Amino acid sequence: MRRLAAGLLMILAAGAGWAETLRIATFNTELSRDGPGLLLRDIIRDGDPQVTAVVQVIAAAQPDVLALQGIDWDYEGQALAALSARLADHGLDYPYRVALQPNSGLPPPAPLDMDGNGKAGEPRDNQGYGRFRGQGGIALLSRLSVDHDGIRDFSALLWKDLAGALLPQHPDGSPFPSAEAQAAQRLSATAHWLVPLLLPDGSRLNVMTFHATPPLFDGPEDRNGRRNHDEIRLWQLLLDGVFGAAPEPPFVIAGDANLDPERGEGRSEAIRSLLADPRLQDPLPQNPEAGTATVEWQSADRMRVDYVLPSAGLTVTGRGVAWPDGPDAPAATASRHRLVWVDLLLD
């Protein structure tokens, strides 16, 4: 077997040493719905083809730790619990879950025009795009236990407080869309978390996860492109110790950067800098059908925007992208994004 069961892992941990391969994956499921409670409804009723396909893709990949994007958040975590139950029906148990409130759909402290279109109170005027609180959030499922007290949530960080922030401006140099908006604007369009997972030998694997805004849907001020750039750059500043103690290795960045290093719109230097950071390694997960691409957009074709980046000292034993082998494959129905996975030898 590629991995031992979680119970056996804990038994082995009592011995003199251990070595185990863990599969870390990221998957933008695009399971977001148009209103609160609708995703829970679709998961529970067991008749939604997209939900079924998402479950099948995850069950086939068998990740030990799974970073999810595009999944609606609710206060009690019912949708994530229901998805976990569906996965358990396929023999894949995730006893540990993290689902903090994201910035998507979260309004600013006072009604403001946050995107510069002259109106306030619209979905793009929230801290992150969303028709309701938590639409299109992120989550983490794990077979390893979570050190909840050690979780670090950077989602409340104001964009203006990021060192070297590329804040948008009007042609005259004044803040875009206004000084009031920039004073309230958080950096994270969805969330940035550091989640410590407890390894069987008592050490920790720090998983850093996020879902950056698309560098599109703005004007010449490049508000979204600049924000995407800085959302990605946050991780390097974290590793620099800008936000307190830098995370100790081993660690993994797993999430949707919404940026290709070579193609498409956006400030690609941000993801290129992250991929080249000597504290990280890029295993270059790929599939024979689509190479390193992780998404297929109808208007922009195939790109690499989803990443699993382990710390430099970890041993990578496998990697891949769950690309569909035909139009009827579950991965083709589940999402435009593909599940990306990396196997790590932890000893």
N, C-alpha and C positions, 0 to 999 in steps of 0.2 A: 504493500500500500504506500501511496505517496506521502501520506501523513498519518500520524497516530491519532486516536481519539483523544478528546480533551482530558478525560479521566485518566487515561494511561499516561498522558504527558505529566500530570500532577504527581503520579507515582514515580515516574522517572526522575522528577525534580528532586526527590528525596535522596537520590543516589549521589555519587561523587561528581558526576558531570552529566551533560546531556547534549544532544545535537538534534535539531529538528528543522525540517523545511516548512516554511509558512508561505502560503499564497496570499499576496496582498493585491487587491483589485480595486478599480474605480469604474463607476458606471453611471453616466447621466441617463437615467431611465426615461426622462420626459413624461413622468407619470402625473404631472400637474393637471389639475382640473379647473373649471371656470368658477367654482364656488366652494366655500368651506363645506366639508363633510362628503363631497361627491367622490373623492378618491376612496375614502373608507367604504362608501356604498359599493363602488365598483370592485374593490378587493373582496369584500365579504360575499357578494352575490355570485361570485365564481362563474361569471358568464362574459366578462370583458376580455376580448381577444388580446388587447395590449397587455393587460395585467398578466394573463396566462403566459404570454410570450416572454415578458420580463422574468417571471418565475422560472421558466424553462431555461433561459439563458444563464441565469445565476446558478441554477441547479447543475447545469452541465459544466460550468467553470469550477464549482466547488471551492470558492475562496474561503480562507480562514478569517480574513479581515476584509470588509467591503465598505468602501466609501461610496455613498449614493448622492447623486444630485438630481434635481428636478422632481423631488417628492414633497408633496404638500405637508407642512407642519401643522399639528394641532396640539393644543395645550396638554392633553393627557397622553399624547403619543399613540392614539388608537390606530391610526392608519399604518404606522410603522410596525406596531404589534401585530396587526392583521396580516401585513405582508410577511412578517417573520413566521406566522402560523402557516401561511401558504407554503413557505419554503420548507418548514418542518414536515409538511405532508409529503415533500419530495426527499425526505431524509437528510435535510440540511438544517442543523440547529444553530441558532445564534442566541445564546442566553444573555448576551450583553449588548445593550443598545445605547446610543447617544443621539439625542435629538433636541438641541437647544433652539430657542426661538431665533429665527434668522431675521435679517434686515428686510427681506423681500416683503412688500406689502405693509411695512411698518411706517406710519406717518411721522413726519418731523414734529418737534414739540408744538409748533404753531403752523397753521396753514400757510404754505409758501409755494411759490412757483420755483420748483427745483430744477426743471429742465429748460427753462427759458422760452417757453412757447406762449407766455403771457397769461396762463391759466394756472390755478392752484387746485389741489384736491383730486388730480387725476392719478392713474396708476404709476406714471413716471415721476410723480411728485413725492412718492414715498422714498424712504431711505434706499430701497432697492425696488425695481419694478415688481408690481403685484397688485392684483385687483382686490385682494384681501390679505390679512395678516398671515404670513407663512406660506403664501403660494410659491411653489417651486423652491422649497428649502433644501437643506442637505441633511444627511444622517450618516451614522456609522454603525455597522453590524459587526459583531466580533465573537469568535469562539474563545478568545482570551479575555480574562476579566479586565475591567476598566478601573483605573484609579480615578474615580470621579472627583476626589478632592484635588487632584493634580491637574485637572483640565484647565487650560488657559484659553479664554475666549477673547479674541481681539476685535470682535465685531462692532464694539461701541467706539472704536478709535475714530476720531474725526479726521477726515481727509487732510484738512489744513495742518494737523499736528504731525503728519508723517514727515520725517526729515527729507528735504528735497522734493516735496510734493509738486507734481506737474499740474497745478491748478489751472483750469481754463480761464481765459480772459476775453473781454471784449476788445475790439481793435484799438481802443484808446488805452488799454492796459488795466482797466477796472475789472473787478471780479465778475466772472460769469456764473450764473445769471445775475447774482447780486451778492453784496457782502453778507446780507442776512442769510441767504441760502448757503453760502460757503461756511458760515459760522455754525450751521446746523448739520451739514452733510457728513455722514459717516463714510469711511473709505470702502468698507465691504458692501458690495451689492447684495450678497447673500450672507456669507459668514466666513470667518477664518478661525479655525480651532486647532489647538494642539491637544491631542488626547493620548495620555500615557496608558499603555497596555502592559499588564503584568505577565512577564515570561515565567516559565516553570522554574527557573533557577533563582527567581526573586528579583531579577533585573527588569528594566523597562524598555519597551519599544515605543518611541514617541511617533505617533501618526499625526501629520499635519495635513489638514484637508480644507478645501475651499471650492467655490464656484464663482469665477470672475465674470464681470459684466461683458457682454459682447462689445467689441470696439466699433460699433455701428449705431445707426439710428440717432444721429446727432447732426450738427452743422459744422461750419468751418472752425468753430471753437474747439472741436474734437474732444468734447467733454467725456464721452464714453471711451474713446481711445486712450486718453490720458489716465482715466480711472482704471481701466484694464491694466495699463502699464504699471501703475502704482500698486494695484492689488497683487500682481505677481512679484513685484520688488519687495513687498512686505516680508516675504520669506527670507530673503537674503539679509535684510535688516535684523530680523529675528535671530538668525545665525550669527550676526555680528555682535549681538548682545545689546542692541538698541532698546529693546523692550524689557530689560532685566536680564536675568540669567539666560545665557544661550542654551538651547536644548542639548543635552548630552547624547552622543550616538549610543546605540543605533537609533536611527530615525528614518522616516519615509515621508515624502510629500506625495499625496495621492488626491487628485481632483481634476476639475475641468478649468483650464486656464483660458479657454475660448480664444486661443491665439496659436497660429502656426508659425514655426520659426522661419519659414521661407515664403509662404503664399498668403494671399488674402490681405484684407485691410487690417490696420492696427499697427502698433509700434513693436514690430517683431524683435527689436533688440532686447526687449524685456525678457522674453522667453529664451532667447539665445544666451543671454547672460546667466539665467538660472541653469540652463542645461550645461553650461561650461563651468559652473562653479566647482572648484576642486573639492569642496566638502560633500558634493553629491556625485552620483554616477547616473548616466543615462543608458539603461539596458537596451533601448531601441526595440521595444516590443513590436512585432509585426505579424502580418498574415500573408501567405502567398498570393492571395487575390488582390490585396490592396496595399501591400508594403506596410509602411508605418502609419498610414491613415487611420484615424479613429472615428471619423464622422463622414457622413455623405449628405451634403445639403443639395437640394434640387437646384438652387441658384448659384452655388459656389463649388459644386462637385466635392471631391474628397480632400480632407485636410487632417492634419494631426493637431488636435487641441486638448486631448485628455492624456494625463501623464501619471506614471508611478515612478518616482525618483528616489531610490534608496540612498542612504549615506554611503560615503566612499568606501568604508571598510567592510561592508557587507558582501557576502559571496552570493552572486546571482546564479541560480541553477536552471532557470527556465524563464520564459517570457512569451507573451502572445497577445493577439487582438482577436476577439471573438467575432470575426467577420462572417456574414451569412454566406452559405455556399449555394444559395439560390433564392428566388423571390419569395418562396413559401417558407423559408427557414425562420425559426422564432426570432433570430436576431434582426431580420428584416422588418418584422412586425413590431418588435418591442420599442425601438427608438431609432432615430437617425444616428445616434451615437452608438459606439460599440464598447462592450466591456473590455477593459485592458487589465492584464494581470502580469505579475512578476513573482517568481518563486525565490525565496531567500533562505539561505542556510544560516541558522542562528546557533552558535555554539559557544 
